[in-house]
Amino acid sequence: MKNDSNETYRIIGLDCAEEVGALKATVGKLDGVDQLDFNLLNGTMTVSFSKETVGEAQIRAAVAKAGLKVQPMNVGTEEKASFWQRQGRKIMCILSGVLVAAGFVSHVVLHGSLLDALAGGEGGDAHGFPLISIVAYLGAVVTGSWYVAPKAISSARRLRADMNLLMIIAVLGALLIEEWFEAAAVAFLFSFSLLLESWSVGRARCAIQSLMDLSPVTARYICPSDGDIMEKPVSEVPVGATVLVRPGEKFPLDGVVSKGSTSVNQAPITGESMPVSKEPGDEVFAGTINEDGAVEFRSSKLAADTTLSRIIHMVEDAQSRRAPSEQWVEKFARYYTPTMILLAVLIAVIPPVLFGGAWGDWFYQALVILVIACPCALVISTPVSIVAALASSARAGVLIKGGAYLEAAAHLNAIAMDKTGTITHGKPEVQEVIPLNNHTRTELLERAAAMEAHSDHPLARAILRLAEKERIDVPQAEEFQAIKGKGASATIHGRPFWLGSHRLLHEKKMETSELHRQIEAMEDAGHSMVIIGNEEHVCGLISIADTIRGHAAAVIDELKKTGIQHVVMLTGDNQGTADAIAKTVGLDEVHAELLPEDKLKIVEELVRRYKHVAMVGDGINDAPALAAASLGIAMGAAGTDAAIETADIALMSDDLTRIPWLVRHAQRTLRIIRQNITFALGLKLVFMGLALANIATLWMAIAADMGASLIVIANALRLLQSTPKKLSA
């Protein structure tokens, strides 16, 4: 029997797609390995494998073949990492730079000429270099190549050229023609470039780490037996425990307020700028800040299952869902690198053979081509941009499941929105209770509340809130049956009753012309009607209305400005209410009185018409439509596990303004990626031209390549500063 296992390993030095490609070529080729997943944010590799076929020792050996080192993901792994593992790359890079400087200064002092030291002696003659300078330069080569050489050797063994192999070939070539200074400069500057790359990914990791640091490590646990307050690690606090949080402190766990009232800063979870008032019965989230009064709450989740923990987990996992642009760059680099090696060989051979050029000069220019061809800036430009964009989105309360979904948001042509909870507040209130046929208001509310007690629909909650407010004694509804998309039926006090929409009333054939006019007038005014009846007649009507979000019209306008061609509202509500809302907020199209399958069909049709379509809903009731859309966006997902799991993108708050921000943020991310790719490739073309003109030098090429890496990293990290702006209502 097949014994499958999933193991996660921390890979030392896993910072870019080159390492991922190397691991795929070694670990991924092992018999029994089914799947590899990589997380650049925390430098991990997850391996799905059969223990009967392959063992951990073979996996570790395969990682070593890729030129990398592995650590098991045990508790406290990071703390146990040795000083050398944490600082070795930096130390060797600094040592390489110091040795380059020492070799250069000694050459200038002993040879007496700054220009000769820069030019590499007299025409590259080894006698132009003092022995001490040669030793220093060789030391710089060794230290600068310390972390590169193992990967280059692995690349050569696998017959798959990468940028590490390019650099080692260039360094060895420079040593072969006794260009000591330039060999040392190439080794140091490439080492420095890789250090910058590691630092840039580390910046994005820190952005995620800041989320992890939001939640306190201990909680004030109130003992149920004697009421004593004791400090306990959050991991030891059980579900249902009572926890005390004082003003200015962070909530350590998710839960429900049981005593006291306060205002809470929920920005770390939802991105909301204004504090939210909390009273008994209200939900609170780990990592949010208690601003005013001391409160007690009952924990509803374990520390590992809080909304904050899920957000962190989702953002970390997002790197495995790579954007198409990331995949394109990786494929491009796979063919680009060996092509550049071939071009360098041709440049070294063809001019001397066919045109009588000097072998030394053209061999040198071939080395320049190898150095400038390094795809480092190109390869790093996309993943750093994506990671930075995902991290800033999480801080803004927009949880994006991966680069692929971020890129999809940038290409949207149309957006379909659910009405309730998206365009409206999603908390409708009862406007009128109209008893008919000798029934009383109390009877009507009793029967409606009895049946609606089985539903979680916003209209049902509105009726239940009013019944509670008026202290209605709600009877037990027996033999309850939901009528899909239309209403419900039940037996109350031994008599059958039904409750539902105008459509259900029509199907019951109990609608008089006067009743029709009355219902239609209220629906035209934007009210939703709940009708209660029995087998004999209609008992009465309950009018419920939701309010439009204050920013809804401004959000639709902003979406149009981002390039969205068509905004559609989908609702199960009546046509009159839907038309009134559509007119108010400026929607292009509206579909009302829809069943879940109707929403699915409309979204499928929108995808056929506009290709790139987003569906915005609550992530649960609209699950089929969310799945059918190019991009599923869940509103108000904080504390809702199903919404976080279902949608491609989860807006943690009910803030509609996050949607145009998301589209603009995605578009900006793609612009920065394109800028980086264009700049990196353009610079390479310029230097290739200089090399063919016999003008470029090795140190100029590596300096330009390092400069390109610096520029694309700085450009990508600008995405960390992206924050939503307020829209006027």
N, C-alpha and C positions, 0 to 999 in steps of 0.2 A: 504493500500500500504506500502511496506517495505521501511523504511527510514534508509538507510545505512549511516554510518559516519566513518571517520577515525580521530582518535585523538592521538596525541603523548604526552607522559608524561616523565618527567625526574624522574628516579628512584634513590633515594639516596642509595648508596652502591651497585649498579649494576656493579660488577667487574668480575664475572666469571660464568661458566656454572651452578654452584649450584644455584645461584639466578635465572637464566633463567629457570631452571627446576622447582623451587618453584613457579614462576609466571605462568608457563604453567599449573601447577597442581591446581592453584586457579583461576586466571583470565581466563585462557584458557577453564575452565570447565563451565563457566557461560553460561546460555542459551542466545542466541543472539550474542555471540562473534564468529565471523567467522574466524578471523586470528590474530595472534600475530607476530610482527617482532621486533627483538631486535638489538640494536646497542651498543656494549660494548665500542666503542671508545668514544661516548659522553654520555653513560649511559642512553639511552632512550628506551622506549617501545612504539610501535605504535599498536593501537588496532583498528581493523575493526569490527564494531558491528552495530546492528539494534537498533535505539533509541526507537523503539516501544516495544522492549523486555527487554532491559537492559539500565540502566542509569549510568551516571558517578559516582554517589554516590556508586553504587554497585561495580563498577570497583575499586574505591579507597579502599573500604572495603576489596575486594579480595586481593589487593596489601598488605594491612595491615596484612591479614591472613598469607601471605608469610613471614612476619617479616620484611617488607621493608616500606619505606615511599615514597610518590609520590609528585611531583610538576608539575603543568601545564607548558607547553612550551610557556610561554608568552615572549614578548620582555623584555630583561633585567632580565630574570629569574636568571641567574648565579650571577648577581650583587646583587640581592635581597636575595640570599641564606644566611641564618643566619651564624654567626660565628661558632655556634655549629655544624651546618650541614657540614660546610667545615672542621672543625678541631676537631670535637668530637671524632672520632675514634682514632686520634693521641693522644689526651689528655688522654683518658681512658687507652690507651696502656701504655703511659709513667707513668701514676699514678699507674697502676698495677705493672710495673717494679720497681718503687720506693718503693711500699709497700712490694714487695717480698724482696728487698734488706734490707728494714727496719726490716722486720720480721727475716731475716737471721742474720743480724748483732746483733740485740737484743738477739737472741738465743745464738750466739757465746759468746757475752759479759757476759750474765747472767748465761749461763750454763757452760761456760769455756772450751768448746771443739768444734773445727772446724769440726772434723770428726763426732761427734754426731749430730751436726747441719745438716750436709749433709745427714747423715743416718736417720734423723728424730727422734732423741731422742734415748732412750734405747729400741731397739727392737720394735720401733713404739709405745711405751707406751706414752699415752697422758701426763703423768706426766713429761715427758722429755721436754715438751714445756712450756716456760714461757707464762703467759696469754697475755702479750703484743705482743708476737710473733704470738700467735694464732689469735689475733684480726687483726694484720697486714696482716697475710696470708689470713684470710677471706675477708678483704678489697681488697686484690689483686685478689681473686677469683671473687668477685662481679664486680670490674672494668674491669677485663680481659674478663669476660663473658657478659659484658653489651650489646654488639652488636651481640653476638653469641646466647644467650639464647632465644630471640624472634624467631629466625630462627629455633632453635632446637625444640621449643614448636610447631611451625607450622609444622615442619617435623613429629613430633610424632602424631599430630592431623590428618595429611594426611596419616599416616601409610606408609610413604616413608622415610626410613632412609637416612640421608646424613651426611657429615663430621661434621656439626655443632652438630647434635645429638650424634655422636660418642664422640666428645670432652666433651659435657656436662655429658654424662654417665660416662666417665672416671674421670672427676673432682668430680662428686657426689660420685662415688665409692671410690675415694681416701679420701674424707672427711668422708665417712662412716667408713673406717678402721683407721681414725684419722692420715692419712699421710698428715698433714697440708702443709708442705713445698712442697711436690710433687704436691698436688692439686693446690697450688698457682702457681708453676712453669709451670704446664700444661696450666692453664688459661692464664698466661702472654705470654708464648711462642707461643701459638696458636693465641692470639690476635696480637702478633708481626708478625706472619706469614701472617695473613690476611692483616695487614698494608703493608707488603712488596708486597703482591699480588696487592693491590690497587695502590701502587706506581709504579709497573711494567707496569700496564695498563695505568697509568698516563703518564709514559715516552712515550708510543706509542701515547697517545692522544696529547702530546706536539709536537710530530713529525708532526701530522696533523695540530695542531694549528699554527705551524710555516708556513705552507702553507697559512693559513687564514690570517696571519699577513703580508704576502707579498704585498697585495694590499693596497694602501693608502686609508684613510677614506675620504679624500677631493680631489677635482679636481679644477684646475684653468679654470673656464668656461668663454669663451669669448662671451659676450652678442651680439646677432646678430643685435640688434638695433643701439647701439652706439660704439661697439667694446671694451667696458670696460672689464677689467679682474676682476673676482670676485671668491672668494673661495666658493665652494658649496659642501655639502656632496655628495659622489658618488651616493648614492641612489636617489638623486634628479636631476641628470644629464640625460636629455632625449636622446633618440636615435637620431643621426644626429647632435648633438651639437658639436661645435668646442672647443677643449681642448688644453691648452698649457702645455708642459712638458719641463722643463729645464734640463741641463746636471746634471747627478748624481741623478736625481729623478726617481721614479717608475711610469710607466704608470698606471693610476687609472682604466682604462676601456679598453675593446677591441675596435679596430677601424682601420681606414685606414689613413695613413699619407697624409695630404693635403698640408703642407708647410714645407720646410726645409729638411735636410738630416742628418743622424746620424748613429751610430752603437749601437746596442741594445744587452744587455746580456739577452738571452732567457733561460738560464739554469733553472730558477725556473719552467718553463713550459715544455721545451723540453729536458732538461738535457744536451744540447749542451755546450761544454766548451768554444768555440770560439764565440765572438760577431758576430752578423749578421748585415750587412749594410742595412739601410732603407732609401727609397726615396719616393717621392709622389706616391701614388698608392699601396704602400706595406702595408701589414697587421701587426698590433702590438697587443700585448696581455697584459691584466691587470697583474700586478705583475712583469713584465720584467723591466729591468733597462736601462734608457737612458744614454749612456756613453759620447757622444761627444757634438753635437750641440742641440740648442733649436729647437723643432719641434712642429707643430700643427697637430692634427689629428681629424677626425670626428668619434664620437663614433658610433659603429655599434650594440651594445647590451646594455641592461640595466645591472646594477651592479649585479643583481641576476642571470643573464644569461651568464656571461662571461665564457670563457674557464676555467679560474682558479676556478670559483665558481662551474662549472660542475665537475672538477677534485675532488675538496673537497667533493662534494656531492656523487660522485661515490665511493671514497675511504671510506667514512663513511658508505655507504650502503653495501660495500663489506662484512662487517661482517655478514650480513644476509645470504650470500651464503657460508655456511660453508664447509670446506674441509671434505672429507670422514674420514680422520684421526681424526678430531674433533668430528665427529658424533660417531666414534667407541669408543673414550675415554669416551664420555658422556654415551653411552649405557653400556660400561664396568663398569663405576662407579655406574650405577643404580643397577646392580646385585652384584657388588663387595662389596659394603658397607653393605647390610643386611647379606651377606655371612660371612663377618668378625665379625659382631655382633653374629651370630650363633656360629662361631668358638670360640669366647671369652667365650660364655656361656658353651660350651662343655669343654673348658680348665678349667673353674672354677669348673665344676661339676664332670667330669669323673675321674680325678686322685684321689680326696678325696673319691669318692664313690666306685670305683673299686680297687684302689691300696692303700688306706689308707693314702693318702697325707694330709698335713695340709690345712684346708680350707682357712685360712688367706693367706698362701703363694700362693696358686693357684688362689685365687680371685685376688691377686695383679698382678700375671702374666697375668690374663685375662684383667686387666686394661691396662697393657703394650701393649697387642695385640690391644686393642681398639685404643690406642694412635698412635702406629706405623702404624695401618691400615688406618689412615686418608688419603684419596686420594687427599689431597690438592695439593701436588707437581705434582701428575699425572694429575689432572684436569686442572691445570693452565699451564702446559708445552706446550700444543698445541695452545690454543688461543693467548698466549703472543707471541709465535713464529710466528704465522700467521699475527698478527697485526703488529709486528715489520717488517716482510718481506714486507707487503703491503705498509707500510709507507716509507721504504727505496726505494722501487720500484717507488713510486710516485715522490720522490725527484730525481730519476734518469731519469724521463721522461717516465716511463713505468707504465701505468695505468692498474692495474689488478682488474677486477670486483669482485673478491671474492676468498676465500681460495680454493674453489673447482677448480677454473681455475689455480691457482698457483700450486696446486698439479698435475693437468692434464699436465702442462708444464714439470713437472719432469719425467713423464712417456712416453714422446713422442718417437716414433720409426721412424717416417717419417715426412717430412715437404714438403708441396707443396707451391710454390711461384709464384705469378704473375710476369711477366717480367717487364712491364712498371711501373716505379715508385717504384719498389722493388729491383730487381737485377740491373736495369738501373736507371738513374737519373729521368726518367719520364718526361724529357723536351727535346724531340727530336727537331732537327733543320733541315730545308730544306737544302739539299746538292746540288741538281740539279733541274732545271726546263727545260724540254725538249719539246718544241712545235713541233707538227707534222701536216702534211696536211695543210700547208700554214697558220697556226695560229701563233700568236706572243706570246712572253713571257708575255706581259701585259694582253692580252686576257685570257691566261691560268690562270694567277693569279686572274684576275677579277672573272672568273666563279668559280674557286675553293673556293675563299674567300667568295663569295656570298652564296654558299651552306654550307661551313664549319662554317659560322656565326651562324648556328642553332645547332652546336655541341660543347660539352665540352671535346671531346676526345683530348689527347695530340697531335696527328697528326694534328688535326684541328687547335689547338692553334699554332702549328709551322707555318702552312700556313698563319694564320691571323697575326702572328708577322712579317713575311716577307712582307706581303701586306702592313702593317702599316709602316714598315721600308722604303719600296720603294714608299710610298705615293700613293698607288693604290686607285683609286676611285671605291669603291666596290658597285656594283648595288644591287637592291633589288631582292631577289629570291622569286618568287611566286609559289604557289601550291607545296610547299616543302613537300617531303615525305621521311622518313628514311627507308632504306632497312636494316632490322635487321641483324647486324653482317657482313654486306657486303658494305654498302655505303649509297647513297642518290640520289634523283632526284629532279629537280625543273625546273621552267620556268624562263629564264632570257632574258630580252628584247624581250619577246614574243616567244622565241625558247626553246624547251625542251633540257635539258642537264642532264647527269648523272655523278656521281663521285663514285669511289669505289676501291676495292681491285682487285688483280689479279684474284680471284675467280669470281667476278662480270663480269670482262672482258671476262672470259671464257664462262660464262652463256650468255653473249650478242652475242657470236659467231662472234666477230670482231677481233679476235687475229690472226695475220699473223705469219708465222714461224719466220720471221726476228724480229718482235716485241716480240715474245715469248723469243727468244734468248737474246734480249736486256734486257728485264725485269728480266729474270732468272739470268743473269750475275750480275746484280745489287743486286738482292736478296741474291745471294750467298755471296756477299761482306758484307752482314749484313744490307742492306738498305730496308726500307719499301716503297712500291710503292703505290702512289695514282694516279689513271688513270682517266682522264676526257674525256668524249665523248658526242656525240649527236646521233641522229637517223641514221646519214649517215656514220660517221667514228670516229676514236679516235682522239681527239684534241691534246692530249699531255700527258706527264708523269711528275710527281713530285716525286723526290727521297728524302726520309726523313730518317735520322738515329739518333738513341739514343746512348748515351754513357754509358758504364758499370761503375757502382760505383767502386771507387778505391779500396775499401775494400772487394768487392764481393767475390773474390777467397779466401781471408784469412778467411772470415766469413764462407764459405762452409767448409773449412778445420777445423775451430774451431767447427762447428756443428758436424762434424764426430768424433772429439775428445771427445765431450760430450756424445757420444753413439748413436747419430742419425744414423740409418742404411741407410736411403734412402732420397735423396733430389731431388725433381722434379720441373721443371719449366713448368708453364701453360701459354700459350699466344694465342691471336687471330692473332698474326703476322704470317708472312710466315715461312715455314719450314727452308729455307736457313738461314734467320736471326737468328732464334731460335737455330739452330745447331751451328752456329758460336759462339753465346754467351755461349751456354752450354759447348763447347769445351774449351773456354777461362777460365771460372770460375770453371770447374770441377764438373758439375752436373751429377747425375746418370741417369737421364731420362728426356726427353723433349717431350712436346706435343704442336704442333703448329696449327695455323689456326682454333682455337676453338671458337665456339659460347658459350654464357653463360651456356646453358644447357649441352654442352659438358664438360665444366669445372666441373659442378656438378656431372656428371656421373663418371668422372675420380677420383674425390675426394672420392666418395662413394666406388669405387673399391679399392682405397688406404686404406680406413678404413677397408674394408673386409680383405685385405692382411696384414696390419700392426697394426690394432686395434686402436692404439693411434696416430692420425695424426693431424697436425696443417696446416691450410691454411693461408698464408700471402698475403694480398691484400690491396686495398685501402678502404675497408669497405663499398663501395657503389656499384660499378659496379660488384664486386665479391661477393655480398651478398648471393646468393644461395650456392656458394661453401663454403663460410665462415660458413654458417649455417650447412652444411652437415658434415664439419670436426669436429673432437673431440674438437678442440680448434681453434677459429677464432682470428687472429691477424691483426690489422689494422695498416698500416704504415702511418706516417706523419699526425696524427689525429688532431694536434693543429689547433684550429679554425674550425674544421669540425665536426659539431654536429652529423651528420648522422654516421660518422665513430666511434665516441665515443659511440654512442648508439648501433650500430650494433655489434661490435666486443666484444669478451670476454676479450681481452687484447688490449689496444691501445698504440702504440708507438708514443709519441707526436711529435717526430722529424722524419726526413727521414733517421736516422742513422741505417744502417743495422747491425752494431756491437751490437746493443742492443739485438738482437735475441739470439746469443749464451750466452750472459750475463744472459738473462732471464732464459734460460734452466739451466745454472749452479746455478743461484740464487735459482730457484725452487728445484733443487736437493739438494743444501746445506740446504735449509729450511727443507726438509723431513729428511735429515740426522740428523739435530739437534733435530727434533721432536722425531725421533726414539731413539737417544741418551738419551733424557730426560725421555722417557717412560721406556726404559730399566734400566736406573739408578734408577728411582723412585721405580719401582717394585723390582729390585734387592736388594736395601737397605731394603725394607720391608721384603723380604724373609730372609735376614740375621738376622734382629732383631726378626723375628718370631722364628727362630731357637734358638736365645739367650734366648728368653722368655720361650720356651719349655725346655731349659736346666736350667731354673731358675737362669739365670745370669743377664738379662736386668732389668733396673729400669725405673720408669716412667719418671724421668727427663732426663735420657739418651735417651729414646724413642722420647720424644718431641723435644729434642735438635737435634737429628738425622733427625727428620721429618722437622724441621725448616731449618736445614742445607741443606736438599734435595731441599726444596723450593728455598732457596737462590741460590743454584747451577744451578737449571733448569732455573730460571729467568735470572741469569747472562748469561747463555749459549744462551738463546733465544734472549736476547737483543743485542748479538753480530751481529745479522742480521741487526740492525739499521745502522751498519757501512759499509754495503756492497755497493760498488760503482763500476761502469763499468771501465774497463781498456781499453786503446787504443790498437788497432791492427795495425800492420804495413801493409801498402798497398801492 
